[in-house]
Amino acid sequence: MARAEHEGTGTGRPLVPSVDLSGAPRVGEGPHEAHGSATTPARVLLRLPADAAYLSVLRTTAATLAVRLDVTVDEVDDVRIAVDEAASMLLQSAGACTGGGDVAALEASFELSPDRLVVEVTGPARTLPERGGVAWAVLDALVGEVLVSPAPGGSRIRLVLELRGAL
């Protein structure tokens, strides 16, 4: 079984998926009750090895967070598919390791608010497919806003999903 090292540490410790749920609502709470503010979005961070084998973890996390916002089944599927498309594009031209032998990571940030979900996916791809491709058409059809920007060691895709079924 292949092992991946933590980025830049050289410690030989495996890079394992990690989730920061410190800003996430607890069971039984709405997305803002954990912080006592209806205007401050809850935030969940997910860090995975940049390997397509971990896309199912990202898809499941995205769908689970969408369900917590009490949206329609169609909107949950839209979130899951959009996040998967963005992450797939960020992995398509990137290998599992960077040039220095450090492990490349796929990171996702989810901001949950009552009427929208903002997802930023960052990965090691420095170039993305042309804007007229199928993946972009899928993203444009599923989300209200798609923004691309450079990120350290790769690129970032920001998805803004306006949630019609949210309460």
Order of alpha helices (4+ residues) and beta strands (2+ residues): beta-beta-alpha-alpha-beta-beta-alpha-beta-beta
